[in-house]
Every structure is written in C-alpha cells, then in structure tokens.
Amino acid sequence: MTAPVAHMAPNDIVGALGALAHDARLTAYRLLVEAGPAGVPAGVIANRLGIPPSSLTFHLQALLHARLVNKRRQSRQIIYAADFSVMNGLVAFLTENCCGRGYARSAPLCDPVQPAASPCSGRCSA
C-alpha cells in the first residue's frame, strides 16, 4: 500500500519548512523517516541525537505542530513516527514542476515499505 499525499496549503508548507530549519529537528525527522511507520521511542531519539529529553520534547513539539510527525503511547513510552502523507505532500509541492518542464507529480514520492523513487524519474536530465 502506498502512502497518500496530503494536500498542503501554503501556510502549512511554510510551517513544515520552518520546523525542519533546525539541525536537531532535521536530524530527528530524518531518523523517523528512516525508521518508517513503526516509529521510534522518544528516549531512543534523545540518545541517538545526544540531547536532553527536555530539549528533544521542544523540538518534537515543533515537528508535531507542523504535522510532520505523529505520536502514540505504547505502554510507558511515547513513540514518534513520521507522517508520510504530509512528507509526500511537502515533497510533491517542492517538485511539482520538476526541472521547470511542467511535470506534475501524481504519485507519492515515498512509500515507507519500499525505497523512494527519484522525484524526476529520469526526466530531469539536462
């Protein structure tokens, strides 16, 4: 099953890009994308990034507010996971007119079960 593409309003795009515009948040987000839909416990994220849990909470809240991640409670842990439909919406917006040639992207760019396809699918050669 392929992850859907969320429609994102311009304010949502700006909010998502702003949330990713910090080294710790970008690193955490990439870790969550790599982990896939299963997600990663907050404590593991803090250990991998080498930052205190209180600082991590601040950064994850920014990603949650931008809808780039979601969280769920599993027993005593909070598990964070990337929202692939929002990620696909952001990437689709950024690559909508791939290479200035008007190629509209109708399919998601990332399927968390399989490797992601190139946004240009070979159409962007010079």
Secondary structure as GFF3:
##gff-version 3
##sequence-region A 1 126
A	DSSP	alpha_helix	10	20	.	.	.	ID=ss1
A	DSSP	alpha_helix	23	35	.	.	.	ID=ss2
A	DSSP	three_ten_helix	36	38	.	.	.	ID=ss3
A	DSSP	beta_strand	40	41	.	.	.	ID=ss4
A	DSSP	alpha_helix	42	49	.	.	.	ID=ss5
A	DSSP	alpha_helix	53	65	.	.	.	ID=ss6
A	DSSP	beta_strand	69	74	.	.	.	ID=ss7
A	DSSP	beta_strand	77	82	.	.	.	ID=ss8
A	DSSP	alpha_helix	84	94	.	.	.	ID=ss9
###
